[in-house]
Amino acid sequence: MGHVKLFIPGPIEVSAKTLAAFAKPVIGHRSQAFKDLYAKIQPRLQQLFYTKQPVFISTSSAWGVMEGSIRNLVNKKVLCCGNGAFSDKWLDVSLRCGKEAEALTVDWGSPVRGAAIEEKLATGEFDTVTFIHNETSTGTQSPLAEISAVKKKYPNVMFIVDTVSSMSGQKIPVDDLGFDVVLCGVQKAFALPPGMALFTVSEAAFERAASVKGRGYYFDFLEFKKNGDKSMTPSTPVINHVYALESKLDEIFTEGLDARFARHQKLADMTRGWALKHGFTLFPDEGYESVTLTCVNNGARPEKGGRIIDVEKFVKLVKAEGFLINGGYGKIKGTTFRVSNMGDETPETMNELFTAMDKAIAQL
Ligand SMILES: *Cc1c(COP(=O)(O)O)cnc(C)c1O
């Protein structure tokens, strides 16, 4: 069997053009050529993140920056909002970093709401909050504007936002929202291979970091700032990945941000339409569905009703057609399944997948 095209919600399919962009000579990371490359992509990254703050390049997967954010910002206690597998893990990571941490637990499939965060912050116990914009395990989005309003009431509380699977797929106006750290990996909506993460840090977060002991070295925000000011990274970065990011940014800005965001919305609508047409319901609460992936309910939320199939068999049949979708994650494995529409997909390529899914479902 040849290549099975990835429609799992990360890592996702990477184009031949992007892969080819890696194949350039390695340059020294302290060379003028590297500084020029860094300086060239920096304004575009800022435009994509809607920020005037620097956007840093980390040679790690997203979890590196997630852990780094905790180590840089938590002096007192962190509130970890959990409504799925990835967000639940923040609590575990915070505790492993030796920080005081508490969970704000929300049902899987429901969004994290501003009021719930505000109630916790009113206790005065917390100096940091973590939450995930697009909880990839459940295909659920939490409302950024609503949570931003809480951040603005508590300017001294640092808000760390995981946009790992949404950044570049939809508009996330970082400076308007006022969040302190906004981070993402590049193997999701950017459609780059795994191995790099991007993140922004607010002025307030740099100030906080300066007061926190035990930041370590590799993810020290102040090291990133010091080096970033000179168009460099603290340690040797994944240089050829930066070439690939440059190539991807060319594509993103050729398409145009608004067109890119509209395309993702359209592809998500098509995927939801496929699920509903086949008698399924969607896993997230209505109105909070992700725009970069669709999590289909397959009995995980019985109150929602809808069709139930043998997911494992379905995923295998779709794979035999040359496409990989995901059969559910964590405690909702098998009782949901997920389809990504991130990256370079178009209505045509989604329809190819839907044809394969139609064929597979007819064989169940
Ligand atoms: C994939 C994912 C992560 C983990 O990212 P890594 O790059 O594997 O470290 C974290 N959060 C969300 C929302 C994700 O989708």
The ligand as an SDF file (V2000), in Angstrom:
LIG
                    3D

 15 15  0  0  0  0  0  0  0  0999 V2000
   -1.2620   18.1930   19.6790 C   0  0  0  0  0  0  0  0  0  0  0  0
   -1.6370   19.0350   20.8300 C   0  0  0  0  0  0  0  0  0  0  0  0
   -0.7740   19.2370   21.9070 C   0  0  0  0  0  0  0  0  0  0  0  0
    0.5300   18.5280   22.0300 C   0  0  0  0  0  0  0  0  0  0  0  0
    1.4430   19.0640   21.1680 O   0  0  0  0  0  0  0  0  0  0  0  0
    2.8880   18.4080   20.9600 P   0  0  0  0  0  0  0  0  0  0  0  0
    3.3580   19.1800   19.7810 O   0  0  0  0  0  0  0  0  0  0  0  0
    2.6940   16.9600   20.7210 O   0  0  0  0  0  0  0  0  0  0  0  0
    3.6850   18.6680   22.1640 O   0  0  0  0  0  0  0  0  0  0  0  0
   -1.1660   20.1020   22.8870 C   0  0  0  0  0  0  0  0  0  0  0  0
   -2.3280   20.7340   22.8600 N   0  0  0  0  0  0  0  0  0  0  0  0
   -3.2040   20.5610   21.8540 C   0  0  0  0  0  0  0  0  0  0  0  0
   -4.4960   21.2810   21.8610 C   0  0  0  0  0  0  0  0  0  0  0  0
   -2.8880   19.7040   20.8110 C   0  0  0  0  0  0  0  0  0  0  0  0
   -3.7380   19.5390   19.8000 O   0  0  0  0  0  0  0  0  0  0  0  0
  1  2  1  0
  2  3  1  0
  2 14  2  0
  3  4  1  0
  3 10  2  0
  4  5  1  0
  5  6  1  0
  6  7  2  0
  6  8  1  0
  6  9  1  0
 10 11  1  0
 11 12  2  0
 12 13  1  0
 12 14  1  0
 14 15  1  0
M  END
$$$$
